């Protein structure tokens, strides 16, 4: 587990930017019980790197990335290497954590820390079909 200072050095981002990613719902570090300080795992660090890549290398804005997380599948966004063996990959029209929960798989460790879960579940946002959304705008 790492402090925000250590993570900042490892990912070459300011502590302020890392906190911004947390505020926007892209990451959710654990908190130390006695001090309430943020502590980050390797998983969190990899998520920060991926979010940063999507924003700075692929050109997403924070708002655009949030929209992407609402509609896209996790294996597309996070470059999953074992997607063929994932129950969520085989059921692409359901939220991945719901598929894993129904299959009685342990989803709480990784899914509840995944940016897709954080964005969709905490904001009570449901996936929309893009074309249906565009039709209502015109």
Backbone as a chain_set.jsonl record, in Angstrom:
{"seq": "XXXXXXXXXXXXXXXXXXXXXXXXXXXXXXXXXXXXXXXXXXXXXXXXXXXXXXXXXXXXXXXXXXXXXXXXXXXXXXXXXXXXXXXXXXXXXXXXXXXXXXXXXXXXXXXXXXXXXXXXXXXXXXXXXXXXXXXXXX", "coords": {"N": [[0.85, -1.18, 0.0], [0.422, 2.268, -0.662], [1.216, 5.721, -0.01], [-0.295, 8.884, -0.906], [1.694, 10.616, -1.674], [3.791, 8.906, -2.434], [2.539, 7.603, -4.574], [2.092, 9.741, -6.285], [4.711, 10.341, -7.111], [5.332, 7.925, -8.419], [3.508, 7.788, -10.578], [3.904, 10.134, -11.807], [2.293, 12.435, -11.488], [0.581, 15.234, -10.062], [-0.346, 15.516, -6.587], [-2.694, 16.85, -6.284], [-3.955, 16.391, -8.779], [-4.377, 13.64, -8.625], [-6.151, 13.534, -6.482], [-8.225, 14.879, -7.711], [-9.012, 13.017, -9.661], [-10.066, 11.159, -7.942], [-12.172, 12.641, -6.792], [-13.767, 13.019, -9.031], [-14.676, 10.485, -9.37], [-13.238, 8.416, -10.513], [-11.371, 6.843, -9.22], [-11.062, 5.105, -6.082], [-9.52, 5.228, -3.375], [-8.48, 3.297, -0.521], [-8.92, 4.068, 2.982], [-6.888, 4.874, 5.772], [-7.527, 3.595, 8.971], [-6.994, 4.905, 11.47], [-5.985, 7.441, 10.788], [-7.302, 8.369, 8.531], [-6.047, 8.852, 6.168], [-5.415, 8.617, 2.657], [-4.78, 5.502, 1.104], [-3.143, 3.639, -1.332], [-3.372, 0.928, -3.613], [-1.618, -1.408, -5.774], [-3.414, -1.91, -7.793], [-4.98, 0.459, -7.757], [-3.019, 2.283, -8.549], [-2.463, 1.381, -11.142], [-4.949, 1.923, -12.296], [-5.02, 4.722, -12.114], [-2.925, 5.346, -13.841], [-4.022, 4.367, -16.246], [-6.347, 5.945, -16.548], [-5.142, 8.458, -16.714], [-3.707, 8.073, -19.091], [-5.839, 7.769, -20.929], [-6.933, 10.327, -20.807], [-4.767, 12.127, -21.37], [-3.28, 11.018, -23.495], [-5.089, 9.906, -25.287], [-6.922, 11.902, -25.572], [-9.342, 12.416, -24.197], [-11.738, 14.338, -22.395], [-12.484, 15.075, -18.933], [-15.271, 14.975, -18.586], [-16.004, 13.701, -20.969], [-14.735, 11.257, -20.648], [-16.136, 10.262, -18.457], [-18.639, 9.859, -19.649], [-17.906, 7.878, -21.471], [-17.269, 5.811, -19.694], [-19.772, 5.232, -18.764], [-21.09, 4.058, -20.904], [-19.415, 2.192, -22.152], [-17.723, -1.019, -22.227], [-15.842, -2.629, -19.663], [-13.613, -4.207, -20.423], [-12.87, -3.121, -22.843], [-12.043, -0.529, -22.24], [-10.049, -0.826, -20.274], [-8.188, -2.511, -21.362], [-8.266, -5.385, -21.091], [-6.71, -8.463, -20.49], [-7.562, -11.046, -20.132], [-10.163, -11.4, -21.043], [-11.792, -13.247, -22.42], [-12.279, -15.307, -20.656], [-13.875, -14.164, -18.802], [-16.931, -13.716, -17.099], [-18.474, -11.455, -17.397], [-17.716, -10.484, -19.87], [-18.896, -12.293, -21.553], [-21.513, -11.608, -21.256], [-22.391, -8.965, -22.376], [-24.381, -6.983, -22.23], [-25.151, -6.395, -19.712], [-24.373, -4.878, -16.549], [-21.062, -5.375, -15.517], [-20.391, -6.03, -12.82], [-22.84, -6.884, -11.86], [-23.302, -9.178, -13.348], [-21.212, -10.773, -12.406], [-21.948, -10.93, -9.727], [-24.398, -12.332, -9.899], [-23.41, -14.736, -10.862], [-22.263, -15.623, -8.655], [-19.637, -14.923, -8.106], [-16.626, -13.507, -6.792], [-16.919, -10.266, -6.708], [-16.587, -7.968, -5.305], [-14.035, -7.137, -4.558], [-12.46, -6.273, -6.821], [-14.334, -5.135, -8.649], [-15.843, -3.159, -7.23], [-14.002, -1.207, -6.959], [-13.401, -0.366, -9.412], [-13.343, 2.089, -11.974], [-15.576, 2.144, -13.718], [-17.631, 0.907, -12.271], [-17.684, 2.688, -10.102], [-18.461, 5.123, -11.307], [-20.931, 4.459, -12.57], [-22.539, 3.252, -10.53], [-22.577, 4.964, -8.285], [-23.615, 7.311, -9.202], [-26.115, 6.716, -9.989], [-26.621, 6.202, -12.653], [-27.67, 4.927, -15.717], [-26.77, 2.758, -18.392], [-27.129, 4.029, -21.62], [-28.505, 3.701, -24.824], [-26.648, 4.907, -27.426], [-27.621, 5.848, -29.961], [-30.364, 6.126, -29.454], [-30.26, 8.148, -27.57], [-29.209, 10.228, -29.096], [-31.301, 10.609, -30.901], [-33.248, 11.795, -29.308], [-32.172, 14.26, -28.925], [-32.334, 15.589, -31.311]], "CA": [[0.0, 0.0, 0.0], [1.232, 3.464, -0.875], [0.628, 7.011, 0.314], [-0.517, 9.702, -2.093], [2.989, 11.166, -2.046], [4.506, 7.858, -3.18], [1.822, 7.398, -5.835], [2.37, 10.92, -7.102], [6.036, 10.149, -7.728], [5.309, 6.761, -9.31], [2.721, 8.028, -11.791], [4.318, 11.44, -12.334], [1.162, 13.359, -11.44], [0.505, 15.953, -8.792], [-1.312, 14.995, -5.618], [-3.955, 17.528, -6.597], [-4.571, 15.696, -9.912], [-4.835, 12.339, -8.134], [-7.368, 13.805, -5.702], [-9.258, 15.242, -8.686], [-9.506, 11.755, -10.212], [-10.916, 10.573, -6.905], [-13.377, 13.479, -6.689], [-14.574, 12.771, -10.23], [-15.211, 9.133, -9.278], [-12.458, 7.47, -11.303], [-10.672, 5.955, -8.293], [-11.55, 5.169, -4.702], [-8.511, 4.611, -2.515], [-8.884, 2.966, 0.837], [-8.513, 5.05, 3.995], [-6.35, 4.306, 6.999], [-8.537, 3.723, 10.037], [-6.668, 5.862, 12.537], [-5.658, 8.784, 10.288], [-8.157, 8.668, 7.385], [-5.224, 9.139, 4.993], [-5.615, 7.739, 1.513], [-3.742, 4.515, 0.812], [-3.361, 3.149, -2.686], [-2.826, -0.383, -3.955], [-1.116, -1.495, -7.155], [-4.601, -1.788, -8.638], [-5.286, 1.889, -7.843], [-1.964, 2.928, -9.341], [-2.701, 1.032, -12.547], [-6.132, 2.654, -12.749], [-4.609, 6.117, -12.291], [-2.142, 5.392, -15.08], [-4.915, 4.173, -17.388], [-7.179, 7.149, -16.649], [-4.258, 9.51, -17.204], [-3.452, 7.764, -20.501], [-7.036, 8.073, -21.708], [-7.117, 11.779, -20.846], [-3.657, 12.87, -21.973], [-2.788, 10.427, -24.741], [-6.205, 9.642, -26.206], [-7.631, 13.16, -25.772], [-10.632, 12.532, -23.539], [-11.919, 15.281, -21.287], [-13.052, 14.379, -17.778], [-16.685, 14.727, -18.876], [-16.058, 12.7, -22.029], [-14.34, 9.971, -20.077], [-17.267, 9.793, -17.653], [-19.631, 9.325, -20.592], [-17.37, 6.622, -21.972], [-17.387, 4.808, -18.63], [-21.187, 4.888, -18.615], [-21.596, 3.243, -22.01], [-18.468, 1.198, -22.672], [-17.418, -2.197, -21.421], [-14.568, -2.493, -18.953], [-12.505, -4.836, -21.137], [-12.428, -2.214, -23.9], [-11.386, 0.639, -21.668], [-8.877, -1.158, -19.481], [-7.309, -3.414, -22.095], [-8.271, -6.644, -20.352], [-5.959, -9.524, -21.151], [-8.216, -12.354, -19.995], [-11.591, -11.141, -21.194], [-12.525, -14.416, -22.893], [-12.659, -16.138, -19.514], [-14.672, -13.332, -17.889], [-18.381, -13.865, -17.258], [-19.023, -10.175, -17.852], [-17.44, -10.392, -21.312], [-19.877, -13.138, -22.236], [-22.826, -10.978, -21.06], [-22.015, -7.563, -22.542], [-25.47, -6.024, -22.087], [-25.403, -6.186, -18.286], [-23.224, -4.348, -15.819], [-20.141, -6.473, -15.22], [-20.468, -6.453, -11.416], [-24.096, -7.602, -11.674], [-23.085, -10.504, -13.916], [-20.355, -11.511, -11.474], [-22.734, -11.198, -8.513], [-25.348, -13.405, -10.229], [-22.65, -15.981, -11.017], [-21.703, -15.888, -7.325], [-18.196, -14.719, -8.139], [-16.193, -12.425, -5.918], [-16.825, -9.035, -7.471], [-16.434, -6.814, -4.424], [-12.651, -6.685, -4.437], [-12.033, -5.476, -7.974], [-15.411, -4.374, -9.288], [-16.252, -1.978, -6.47], [-12.925, -0.214, -7.035], [-13.253, -0.076, -10.829], [-13.978, 3.362, -12.342], [-16.886, 1.934, -14.336], [-18.548, 0.681, -11.156], [-17.779, 3.922, -9.32], [-19.233, 6.119, -12.049], [-22.311, 4.011, -12.823], [-23.336, 2.914, -9.357], [-22.731, 6.064, -7.339], [-24.361, 8.4, -9.825], [-27.401, 6.168, -10.398], [-26.709, 6.394, -14.097], [-27.806, 3.68, -16.451], [-26.273, 2.782, -19.753], [-28.121, 4.39, -22.615], [-28.087, 3.432, -26.187], [-26.205, 6.175, -28.002], [-28.505, 6.314, -31.018], [-31.601, 6.579, -28.837], [-29.97, 9.418, -26.923], [-29.074, 11.225, -30.156], [-32.615, 10.868, -31.472], [-33.991, 12.718, -28.441], [-31.554, 15.577, -29.012], [-32.655, 16.26, -32.579]], "C": [[0.895, 1.242, 0.0], [0.475, 4.714, -0.442], [0.456, 7.805, -0.973], [0.789, 10.318, -2.581], [3.786, 10.156, -2.877], [3.856, 7.612, -4.542], [2.104, 8.544, -6.795], [3.711, 10.795, -7.821], [6.013, 9.007, -8.744], [4.584, 7.027, -10.626], [3.026, 9.373, -12.44], [3.132, 12.394, -12.506], [1.173, 14.063, -10.093], [-0.518, 15.284, -7.869], [-2.683, 15.602, -5.874], [-4.679, 16.814, -7.735], [-5.121, 14.331, -9.471], [-6.113, 12.509, -7.312], [-8.528, 14.181, -6.621], [-9.854, 13.982, -9.324], [-10.424, 11.066, -9.211], [-12.236, 11.334, -6.812], [-14.327, 13.224, -7.854], [-15.14, 11.352, -10.259], [-14.449, 8.096, -10.064], [-11.693, 6.471, -10.442], [-11.291, 6.105, -6.906], [-10.536, 4.48, -3.803], [-9.094, 4.276, -1.15], [-8.4, 4.069, 1.77], [-7.96, 4.32, 5.198], [-7.336, 4.578, 8.127], [-8.215, 4.84, 11.023], [-6.411, 7.276, 12.036], [-6.561, 9.267, 9.162], [-7.353, 9.087, 6.144], [-5.539, 8.147, 3.887], [-4.457, 6.75, 1.417], [-4.122, 3.809, -0.491], [-2.694, 1.791, -2.874], [-2.233, -0.317, -5.363], [-2.276, -1.346, -8.141], [-4.955, -0.312, -8.842], [-4.275, 2.613, -8.727], [-2.147, 2.622, -10.825], [-3.921, 1.755, -13.106], [-5.8, 4.123, -12.988], [-3.832, 6.265, -13.59], [-3.047, 5.276, -16.305], [-5.805, 5.398, -17.606], [-6.348, 8.292, -17.223], [-3.946, 9.312, -18.692], [-4.654, 8.156, -21.365], [-7.254, 9.583, -21.845], [-6.013, 12.457, -21.656], [-3.133, 12.3, -23.281], [-3.901, 10.222, -25.763], [-7.109, 10.857, -26.381], [-9.008, 13.279, -25.154], [-10.617, 13.677, -22.528], [-12.451, 14.474, -20.105], [-14.512, 14.033, -18.033], [-16.833, 13.647, -19.947], [-15.706, 11.316, -21.522], [-15.452, 9.405, -19.201], [-18.341, 9.192, -18.548], [-19.179, 7.984, -21.146], [-17.536, 5.515, -20.945], [-18.837, 4.375, -18.419], [-21.614, 3.902, -19.697], [-20.68, 2.102, -22.446], [-18.271, 0.033, -21.706], [-16.019, -2.073, -20.831], [-13.403, -3.08, -19.734], [-12.01, -3.98, -22.297], [-11.625, -1.043, -23.347], [-10.066, 0.277, -21.008], [-8.005, -2.246, -20.085], [-7.139, -4.75, -21.373], [-7.587, -7.747, -21.144], [-6.612, -10.899, -21.041], [-9.728, -12.227, -20.132], [-12.394, -12.371, -21.635], [-12.984, -15.318, -21.755], [-13.555, -15.39, -18.518], [-16.168, -13.513, -18.159], [-19.02, -12.579, -17.762], [-18.815, -9.997, -19.357], [-18.467, -11.195, -22.107], [-21.304, -12.6, -22.098], [-22.673, -9.455, -21.181], [-23.131, -6.55, -22.311], [-25.89, -5.797, -20.634], [-24.169, -5.569, -17.65], [-22.359, -5.502, -15.338], [-20.246, -6.954, -13.771], [-21.764, -7.2, -11.132], [-23.983, -9.028, -12.22], [-22.27, -11.352, -12.951], [-21.106, -11.852, -10.186], [-23.703, -12.345, -8.753], [-24.644, -14.757, -10.35], [-21.989, -16.402, -9.706], [-20.18, -15.871, -7.335], [-17.852, -13.559, -7.218], [-15.973, -11.168, -6.751], [-16.469, -7.833, -6.598], [-15.008, -6.288, -4.355], [-12.247, -5.807, -5.614], [-13.148, -4.609, -8.54], [-15.757, -3.099, -8.533], [-15.166, -0.907, -6.433], [-12.68, 0.223, -8.467], [-13.952, 1.249, -11.154], [-15.359, 3.208, -12.973], [-17.943, 1.729, -13.245], [-18.759, 1.987, -10.378], [-18.649, 4.962, -10.012], [-20.694, 5.691, -12.177], [-23.127, 3.827, -11.552], [-23.545, 4.095, -8.418], [-23.547, 7.207, -7.903], [-25.758, 7.97, -10.251], [-27.65, 6.396, -11.88], [-26.813, 5.035, -14.756], [-27.237, 3.849, -17.844], [-27.423, 3.148, -20.685], [-27.604, 3.978, -23.969], [-27.818, 4.769, -26.853], [-27.187, 6.692, -29.047], [-29.836, 6.796, -30.465], [-31.403, 7.939, -28.185], [-29.868, 10.531, -27.972], [-30.401, 11.569, -30.782], [-33.402, 11.863, -30.626], [-33.419, 14.122, -28.496], [-31.952, 16.324, -30.281], [-34.11, 16.64, -32.689]], "O": [[1.976, 1.251, 0.588], [-0.753, 4.759, -0.501], [1.003, 7.436, -2.013], [0.966, 10.518, -3.782], [4.38, 10.509, -3.896], [4.55, 7.435, -5.543], [2.328, 8.325, -7.985], [3.819, 11.11, -9.006], [6.613, 9.116, -9.813], [5.005, 6.54, -11.675], [2.476, 9.709, -13.489], [2.993, 13.063, -13.53], [1.708, 13.549, -9.111], [-1.425, 14.584, -8.32], [-3.707, 14.942, -5.7], [-5.896, 16.643, -7.671], [-6.202, 13.924, -9.897], [-7.046, 11.715, -7.436], [-9.679, 13.843, -6.344], [-11.069, 13.895, -9.505], [-11.432, 10.465, -9.585], [-13.303, 10.721, -6.76], [-15.545, 13.215, -7.681], [-15.997, 11.048, -11.089], [-14.954, 6.993, -10.272], [-11.399, 5.364, -10.895], [-11.951, 7.099, -6.604], [-10.668, 3.294, -3.501], [-10.061, 4.885, -0.693], [-7.573, 4.899, 1.392], [-8.482, 3.282, 5.605], [-7.906, 5.665, 8.218], [-9.09, 5.635, 11.365], [-6.601, 8.23, 12.791], [-6.583, 10.462, 8.865], [-7.917, 9.614, 5.186], [-5.883, 6.993, 4.143], [-3.299, 7.113, 1.624], [-5.277, 3.439, -0.704], [-1.602, 1.54, -2.365], [-2.337, 0.7, -6.049], [-2.129, -0.727, -9.195], [-5.201, 0.118, -9.968], [-4.642, 3.452, -9.55], [-2.001, 3.509, -11.666], [-3.923, 2.156, -14.27], [-6.259, 4.706, -13.97], [-4.059, 7.206, -14.352], [-2.865, 5.997, -17.287], [-5.988, 5.834, -18.742], [-6.802, 9.01, -18.114], [-3.923, 10.276, -19.457], [-4.498, 8.797, -22.404], [-7.709, 10.054, -22.887], [-6.299, 13.272, -22.533], [-2.591, 13.044, -24.099], [-3.676, 10.35, -26.967], [-7.98, 10.85, -27.251], [-9.777, 14.158, -25.542], [-9.598, 13.942, -21.888], [-12.827, 13.313, -20.267], [-14.948, 12.921, -17.733], [-17.697, 12.777, -19.837], [-16.312, 10.323, -21.924], [-15.685, 8.196, -19.203], [-18.89, 8.134, -18.24], [-19.981, 7.058, -21.274], [-17.907, 4.396, -21.297], [-19.092, 3.268, -17.945], [-22.414, 3.004, -19.435], [-21.147, 1.139, -23.054], [-18.615, 0.112, -20.526], [-15.127, -1.481, -21.438], [-12.309, -2.516, -19.716], [-10.851, -4.096, -22.697], [-10.633, -0.626, -23.944], [-9.075, 0.99, -21.163], [-7.174, -2.835, -19.394], [-6.024, -5.184, -21.085], [-7.859, -7.935, -22.33], [-6.253, -11.816, -21.78], [-10.479, -12.882, -19.409], [-13.557, -12.513, -21.257], [-13.985, -16.021, -21.89], [-13.944, -15.954, -17.495], [-16.611, -13.467, -19.306], [-20.015, -12.627, -18.485], [-19.663, -9.416, -20.035], [-18.854, -10.804, -23.208], [-22.212, -13.098, -22.765], [-22.811, -8.739, -20.189], [-22.85, -5.356, -22.206], [-26.862, -5.093, -20.363], [-23.056, -5.72, -18.154], [-22.869, -6.491, -14.811], [-20.195, -8.157, -13.518], [-21.795, -8.063, -10.255], [-24.507, -9.97, -11.625], [-22.598, -12.513, -12.707], [-20.923, -12.93, -9.622], [-23.825, -13.238, -7.914], [-25.204, -15.792, -9.99], [-21.26, -17.392, -9.647], [-19.522, -16.678, -6.677], [-18.707, -12.729, -6.908], [-14.949, -11.032, -7.421], [-16.087, -6.786, -7.12], [-14.803, -5.098, -4.114], [-11.741, -4.704, -5.412], [-12.91, -3.449, -8.876], [-15.946, -2.054, -9.155], [-15.399, 0.19, -5.924], [-11.843, 1.09, -8.715], [-15.049, 1.499, -10.653], [-16.223, 4.063, -12.778], [-19.023, 2.317, -13.302], [-19.89, 2.338, -10.041], [-19.479, 5.607, -9.372], [-21.595, 6.488, -11.917], [-24.295, 4.212, -11.509], [-24.61, 4.205, -7.81], [-24.115, 7.995, -7.146], [-26.507, 8.768, -10.814], [-28.756, 6.741, -12.295], [-26.108, 4.099, -14.378], [-27.226, 4.947, -18.4], [-28.538, 2.642, -20.553], [-26.398, 3.92, -24.206], [-28.669, 5.658, -26.843], [-27.55, 7.868, -29.015], [-30.386, 7.78, -30.959], [-32.29, 8.79, -28.244], [-30.375, 11.634, -27.768], [-30.615, 12.719, -31.165], [-34.142, 12.686, -31.165], [-34.108, 15.081, -28.151], [-31.911, 17.554, -30.318], [-34.525, 17.21, -33.698]]}, "num_chains": 1, "name": "protein.A"}
